Amino acid sequence: MAEADPDVYPVAFLSRSVEKAAQAARSFGGEAFDTVQAFIRQGRPDAVIVTVPPSQHGPIELALAEAGIPFLVEKPIGLDDAIPDRIADTLSRRNLVAAVGYNWRALDTLAAVRRQIEQTPIRMVIGRFHIGTPLTPWWRFEAHSGGQMLEQACHLIDLSRYLAGAGQLLAAAGTRGALPGVPDGDVAGTSAALFLFGGVPGVITAACVLPNGPGAELRLICEGCEIAIGLAGVTIVRGRESSHTASGTSSYALQDRAFFDAVRRNRPDVVLCPYDDALATHRLALAAARQIRQN
């Protein structure tokens, strides 16, 4: 947080295990709590960053919203649309600063991308999130994570919306089987979804069967060039020529900085991904995840 904003410091930590909260408090300062009510009442935070497994969303965000406390919450924002819709309704009534952690929007290389797509319009979007299976136990079970398309590839769905336009799911499917390096799990090991983004086709694929795999990337196929976007930088290829722009500042730090600035100015519109906009990404990813379970 100090990297994002030197004027921000921790005052309280919340965990289901008070000992885990206490360990964080010993490392960074502040108090430790194991109930959201005590966290709000006694910790008295000015703003909160919420990082919980997807299946645990709801009670914390609703309590913060009702208390009028701004928050930045990690994606995905739930495993269904009922709880996020309820949270969004509460936020709209309170006109509260609330952001969602789609940190790819904060990449400092996107200015160069936008300049390029103004000159050469996007004709197709291709994204991949190809990795090994995360060892975090909850991740590999659909009931806790929602699956890889919802939990990870949602970043690529969101960035496609952000750059190319509103999304529409056309079809999605996946395969299941043994996951390398872990003893159990029921998430799809591979999956793919076909979308329209701003009227152009988009294909997003996810795989968690590739230990030391190539990672995540979004490619924009444009008129006369191809743009490859990753967390480390952007490469633009025009014929036989290519140019690369490396990322400078961490997208997480830039995202947090925008959130803290919005809180300080009481400007819900200043955050990079407002909660109500994240709902559109969530609905697309959720629809894809549901089709993957069926197909």
N, C-alpha and C positions, 0 to 999 in steps of 0.2 A: 504493500500500500504506500510505503514511503516513496517508492520509485514512481508511483502514479501521482502522488500529491504529498509533499512534505508536511503539509498542515493537517494531515489525517493520521489519527492514531487509534489503536484498538482500546475500547473501554470494557468490552464484554465478549465472552465466547459462549455459545450454546451447543450442547451435544446431548444425545440420549445417555451417554456415559459422562457423568460429572468429572470423572478422572481424566478423560480425554480433553474436556474443556479446561480443566485445571492445568494440564500439561501445556496446552497452548497459551494459557494466561501466564504461566511461569516463563515461557519463552518470549512472549511479546508484550506482556503487561495486560492489565485489566482483570476483570472478575470472571468467575466460571459459574455457569448455570446449566440445569438439566430440564427446565421447563420454560416454555416461551413466555409464560405470564411473568415469571420472576425476572427473566432476561429483559423484558420490556420495562417492568415496573422498577426494578432495582438497578439494572444496568444502564437504563436511560440513554440508549444510543441515538445519535442524530441521524444515522443511516446504517443500513445493514446489507451485507453481502451474504446471500443464501446459497449454500452448496450442499445439496442433499441428493440421495439417489432419486431417480425419476418417480419411483413409487411412493415417495414420502412428501411430494409436493401437496400443498393445500393449507394445512393448519397454520404453518408459520407465516406464509404470505398473507392469509386472511387476517391473522392476528395483527400483523404489522400494518396492513392497510386500514383496519378498523382503528388502530392507535394513531394513524396519521404519520407513520414512519416510512420514509422513502427506502426503497430496496433495489438491489441488483441481484437477479436470480439466475442461476445457471440453467442452461437448456438441457434436455427438453423440459418444458414447463408442466409436464404431467403425462399420464398414460391414457388419458381420455380427453374429451373436450368439455365435460361438465364442470370440473373443478377450475380449469383455466377461465372458462366463461364467467363463472361466479367471481373469481378474483378480478377479472377485467371490469365487471360491473361495479364492484366495490371501488376500484381505483377511479373509474370515471366519475363516480359520485363525489369522491374526495379530491379530484384533480391533483393527484399525488404523483411525484416523480417515481417512476418504476421502469427499470430497464431489464432486458434479457441478454444473457451472455453470448450472443452470436458475434464472437470477437473477430471473425474474418472481415466484418464490416469496418473494423478499425485499422486494417492494414494500411500502412503509410504509402504503399505502392499503388493504391487504387486510384489516386489522382491521375497517374500516368495511364492507367487502364481506361478511365473515363475519357481522357483526351483522345485516346486511340479509337474508341468505339463511336465517338462523335464523328470521326472521319470515315471509319469503316464499320458500318452497322453489323451487329451480331446476327448471324444466320443460323447458328446452332450452338448448343451448350452440351458439353460432355464432362461429367465429373466422376471421380473415383475416390473411394476411401478403402484402401486395401492394406490390411495390417494382419498381425497375429491376434490371437484371442487375448484380450486384457485379463490379467490374473485376478482382478477385483472380483470376489465371489458373486456379488449381485449382478454383475454385468452380463453374465452368460445365461441368465434366466429371463425369459420374456416377461414374467409376472413382475419383475423388479426393474428391468431396463427398457422394456418395450421392443428390444431388438436393435440391431446395428443401424438400420435405416433411420429409425426414430432417434436413437441416442447419439449417433456420430455423423452419419451422412446428412443429417438435418442442417449442418453447417453449409453444405454445398447447395442444398435446396434453398436455404435462406439467401446465400450470395447470388444464386441465379435469379431469384426474385428481385434482389437489390439492384442488380446490374441490367437484367434483360426485361423485367416486367412481371406482372401478375402471373401466377402459376395455375395450371390445371392438370390434374393427374389423368393419364389415359389408361395405363395398365402397370401392373407390378407382379413380380413372381420371385420365388426364392427356392433354395434347396437346403435340406437339413442333413446332418450326419455328425460323425465324430469331429470334435474340435481339437486341433493339435495342441499338446502341452497342458491340457486340463483334463480332469477325470470325469467331468459331467457338463451339463448345460443343454439347453434346448433352443437357443436362438438359431436363426438361419445362418449357415456358414457363408453362403453367397446369396446375393439378392440384386435385383435390378428394377428400376422404375422408369417409365417413359412419361414425360411431361410435355406441356407447352408452357413456355415462359415468354410473355409478351408476344405470343403468336408464333414463336420459333420453337422447333423441337429441342427437347433436352433429355438426355439419358444420364441417370445417376446410378452407379453401381457401388455395391459394398461387399467386402469380403473380410472375414476374420480368420481365414485358414492359411494365411501367408506370414509365418514368423519372419521378421526382418523384411517385410514387404515394402513396396515403394511408397506407401503413405497416402496422403490426401492431396488432391489437386483438382482444380476446375479449369477446363479449357474452353475458351470462347472461339468458335470458328466464325470468322468475319469475312467481309469482302476483301480479299487480297492478303489477309494475314491471319495468324493463329496466335492467341494469347494464352499462356499457361500461368495460372495463378496458384501459388503455394504460400505457406506461412513464411518461408525463407526469402521469397522474392517473386518477381514476375519476369517472364521471358516472352518477348514478342518476336515472332518469326514472319518475315516477309520474303517469300521466295527462298533464295540461298543466303539471305542475310538474317541475322538475329541480334537482338539486344537484350541485356539482362539488367534489371534493377533490383538490388538486394534490399530486403527490409531493414530499416534502421532501428526504430524503437519497437519494443514488444507490443503486439496488438492487444495483449491483456492489459498492459499498463495504460495504453491509449484509451481503451474502453473504460477502464476504471477512472481515468482522469476526466473523461467526458461526463461520467456519472456524478462524480464529486462536484464538478463545476455546475451541473444542473441542479444538484441539491443546494449548493451555496447560493445560486441565483433564483431558486424556486421556479425553474423552467423545465417542465416535463418534456418539452419539445426539443431540448438540447441533447438528450441522450442519443446514442447511435442506433439503438434498437428499442423503441418504446414497447411496452408490454402488449398493447393492442395491435401493433404491427407484427410482433412475434406470433400472435395468434394465427395469422394467415399462414406463416411458415409451419406452425405446429399442425394445423389442420391438413395441410398437404402431406407432411411427413407421416401423420397418423393414418391418413387414408392409404398411403403406400404400405405402411406396416400392416394394416388390416388385410390388404390384398395379398401381401407376401405370406401371411399366415394361412390364407385360404388356398393359395396357389403354390 
